[in-house]
Amino acid sequence: MKNYKSNIKIYKKDKSKSKVSTSSIGYLTSIKGVTLAVLVITIIVLLILAGVSITLGNLEIDNYKDNILESEIMMVQTAVYDQYEKYLATKDNNLLVGTKCDENGNENIDEEYNLLKPEDLLKIGMENPKDTYIVNYKTGEIINKTSKKSDGTILKLNGILN
């Protein structure tokens, strides 16, 4: 059987001075200091990792929202193309839904843009629309009037029809 007493240090008080010997105090302080330093470094590293993770998470959320907005504007453009094709086939002005407006969305009967609100988008076959769009049926140009990308830019798709 091994002798374990050699691994255990026993600190005895010096009877003449009633204090713990200096070598014992240095040993105990160094252990506590290393432990405290390791704890502080660990906390700092964890805080840095948490900060990086939160930042990356926010970037991913912004990218996700931007992708949704871009997908929606493309679906609106497709629905507008389809609606304009129906109009060309029938020449029925009721198929061109929305309120006449200028490029900024201000109502104006003489302009070639239409302001499509969510209820107008439902009429042309969109499901669960939530944004308002400015569209040009003739060119297929689409501008999202209510939502912007995470960097603040306006969502706009140029049309390909002339």
C-alpha positions in Angstrom: 0.0 0.0 0.0 1.2 3.5 -0.9 2.0 6.1 1.7 -0.3 9.0 1.0 1.0 11.2 3.8 3.9 12.4 1.7 1.5 14.2 -0.7 -0.3 16.0 2.1 1.2 19.2 3.5 0.2 20.0 7.0 0.5 23.6 8.1 1.4 24.0 11.7 1.4 27.1 13.6 4.8 28.3 14.7 4.3 28.3 18.5 6.8 31.1 19.1 5.2 33.5 16.7 1.6 32.2 16.6 1.5 32.6 12.8 1.4 30.3 9.8 4.9 30.0 8.3 5.7 32.3 5.3 6.2 29.4 2.9 2.7 28.1 3.6 1.1 31.5 3.0 2.9 31.9 -0.4 1.8 28.5 -1.4 -1.9 29.1 -0.5 -1.9 32.6 -2.2 -0.4 31.3 -5.4 -3.1 28.6 -5.7 -6.0 31.1 -5.1 -4.4 33.7 -7.5 -4.1 31.2 -10.3 -7.6 30.0 -9.8 -9.0 33.5 -9.8 -7.0 34.5 -12.9 -8.2 31.4 -14.8 -11.8 32.2 -13.8 -11.5 35.8 -15.0 -9.9 34.7 -18.3 -12.6 32.1 -18.8 -15.4 34.7 -18.2 -13.7 37.1 -20.6 -13.4 34.4 -23.3 -17.1 33.4 -22.8 -18.2 37.0 -23.1 -16.2 37.5 -26.3 -17.7 34.3 -27.8 -21.2 35.4 -26.8 -20.7 38.8 -28.4 -19.5 37.2 -31.6 -22.4 34.7 -31.6 -25.0 37.4 -31.1 -23.5 39.6 -33.8 -23.5 36.7 -36.3 -27.0 35.7 -35.3 -28.2 39.2 -36.0 -26.6 39.3 -39.4 -28.2 36.0 -40.3 -31.6 37.3 -39.2 -31.1 40.5 -41.3 -30.2 38.3 -44.3 -33.2 36.1 -43.7 -35.5 39.2 -43.6 -33.9 40.6 -46.8 -34.3 37.3 -48.6 -38.0 37.2 -47.7 -38.5 40.8 -49.0 -36.7 40.0 -52.2 -38.8 36.8 -52.7 -42.0 38.7 -52.1 -41.2 41.5 -54.6 -40.4 38.8 -57.2 -43.7 37.1 -56.6 -45.5 40.5 -57.0 -43.6 41.1 -60.2 -44.8 37.7 -61.5 -48.4 38.4 -60.5 -48.2 41.8 -62.2 -46.8 40.2 -65.4 -49.7 37.7 -65.4 -52.3 40.4 -64.8 -50.9 42.5 -67.6 -50.9 39.6 -70.0 -54.6 39.0 -69.1 -55.2 42.7 -69.8 -53.5 42.6 -73.2 -55.7 39.6 -74.2 -59.0 41.1 -73.0 -58.4 44.9 -72.9 -60.4 45.0 -69.7 -59.1 48.0 -67.6 -60.6 46.4 -64.5 -57.7 43.9 -64.5 -55.2 46.6 -63.9 -56.0 46.9 -60.2 -54.6 49.6 -57.9 -54.7 53.4 -57.6 -53.0 55.5 -60.3 -50.0 57.2 -58.8 -46.6 58.6 -59.6 -43.2 56.9 -59.0 -43.3 58.0 -55.4 -46.7 56.7 -54.7 -48.6 60.0 -54.7 -52.0 59.6 -56.3 -52.1 61.0 -59.8 -54.6 59.9 -62.4 -52.3 60.8 -65.3 -49.4 58.6 -64.4 -48.6 55.1 -65.6 -47.8 53.7 -62.1 -50.3 52.0 -59.8 -50.3 51.8 -56.1 -51.1 48.2 -55.0 -52.2 47.8 -51.4 -52.5 44.4 -49.8 -56.2 44.2 -50.7 -55.3 44.9 -54.4 -52.6 42.2 -54.3 -55.2 39.7 -53.1 -57.2 40.4 -56.2 -54.3 39.5 -58.5 -53.6 36.2 -56.7 -51.1 37.0 -54.0 -51.4 35.1 -50.7 -51.0 36.9 -47.4 -49.6 40.2 -48.8 -48.5 42.7 -46.1 -46.6 45.4 -48.1 -47.7 48.1 -50.4 -46.1 48.2 -53.9 -45.8 50.8 -56.7 -46.0 48.9 -60.0 -45.8 49.8 -63.7 -47.9 47.2 -65.5 -46.4 48.1 -68.9 -42.7 47.7 -67.9 -43.0 45.4 -65.0 -41.2 47.7 -62.7 -41.9 47.1 -59.0 -41.1 49.3 -56.0 -41.8 48.2 -52.4 -43.2 51.3 -50.7 -43.5 50.1 -47.1 -40.5 47.9 -46.4 -36.7 48.5 -46.9 -33.8 46.2 -46.7 -31.8 45.9 -43.5 -29.2 48.4 -44.9 -32.0 50.9 -45.6 -32.1 50.6 -49.3 -35.4 50.6 -51.2 -36.4 47.3 -52.8 -36.9 47.9 -56.5 -37.1 45.5 -59.5 -36.7 46.9 -63.0 -39.1 45.5 -65.5 -38.2 43.7 -68.7 -41.4 44.5 -70.6 -41.6 47.5 -72.9 
